Amino acid sequence: MKFNTSLLHGNFKEDPHSGATTIPIYQSTAFAHKTAEEMERIFAGREPGFLYTRLNNPTIESFERRMAFLEKGVGAVSCASGMAAISMAVLNCLQSGDQILAGSGIFGGTYALFESFKALGIRSTFLAESTVEAFAAAISKETRLIFIETLGNPKLDVPEVKRIAEFAHANGIILVVDSTCTTPYLIHPLELGADIVIHSTSKYINGSSNSIGGVIIASGRTDWDIEKYPGFKPFQKFGRFMVLAKLRKTIFKDFGTCSAPLNVYLTSLGFETLGLRMERICANALALAQALKDHPKVNFVNYPGLEDNPYHRVAKEQFSSKFGGLLTLRAGSKENAFKVINHLQFALNASNIGDARTLVVHPASTIYEANTLEEREKMGVYEDLIRVSAGLEDVEDIIDDFLNALAQL
Ligand SMILES: *Cc1c(COP(=O)(O)O)cnc(C)c1O
């Protein structure tokens, strides 16, 4: 089954009760059962069924099954947000004393989250580059998890997932990959060796910025160095489902980071057009990058689709010659960056990405305002940087919009 077909038919079943062709919004907190015996069997996991929406719900399960199919994993857990998905995916694996290795180019929210883990005794080390060489230099006997983004937001670095997965496994460490900015349209991290992939579905998967959400998908790999992860020992009997079983039976249930059925319903609708939208978004981003790269008022355009970009070769190979919807430009100064943003007519000034509309933001004064100058430089967040998330508009209008705004400088 090819990509667009799998968005519509992969693990999709119409509603079993009504035949409704979109899965209904099961806006119910709880699910009643005929007998106490039946309820007991469902609680024990001996019989499928629904109990309470904090644990699962038919609308949510439908989306999880489709996401798992698309990512080629053994199963998925939908969470209230991308941050909830990252929190749950990481805390499910780690305990006090463990160390995380991550690149500095990762999303600011994730960077802040990993800093917060310090209070739980989980130490994070942020490296200048997400490369095998950098991870090898930083590894310690406490390292338990490597965290990378397929396309760093907003640094737009492109780590070599397969090489990093091989390095991680050779050292008995797990690899968690955030594929929010690439989506399964560009890459399947689990096929390249990642153990867990997460998405903020708030972005491209939803596609219209109408619901916050996140999802965790597990690979089902079983040859873990289990002595390093004692929390998983009671769950080893679940085999390929070990990670998801622990997640569902402990931390996901206990922290209460479940999704709302309405949000998941809206995200399921967006999911079906992911391929069409990503095709358009990637084409628009490339055209915009090409139109601006030699503009006299633009100091630098960062887009992995440009041939002289340092990540072009890796991106081309990993993403099958598509390069995603994010680009950044440097306008020379913060003042210039603000001026350009203020003069854009179509591109909205908003801090998210992956919307139907083109979006821009000045990261240094917004998402990264709490970081020091030094941290920002490491993350690729410069004072004059504008991040652009390409939308679905006719590209001529978007290019004109930027040319007009730049003409104000
Ligand atoms: C937005 C984003 C997140 C966080 O997701 P939310 O849904 O906003 O909680 C995590 N990772 C990346 C790469 C993101 O862009």
The ligand as a Gaussian input file, in Angstrom:
#p B3LYP/6-31G(d) Opt

LIG

0 1
 C        5.645000      21.759000      18.514000
 C        6.679000      20.745000      18.697000
 C        6.690000      19.945000      19.845000
 C        5.704000      20.125000      20.955000
 O        4.409000      19.786000      20.586000
 P        3.079000      20.426000      21.238000
 O        1.999000      19.702000      20.518000
 O        3.122000      21.889000      21.004000
 O        3.109000      20.104000      22.691000
 C        7.675000      18.984000      19.948000
 N        8.597000      18.816000      18.986000
 C        8.619000      19.572000      17.875000
 C        9.671000      19.339000      16.846000
 C        7.664000      20.572000      17.692000
 O        7.706000      21.335000      16.597000

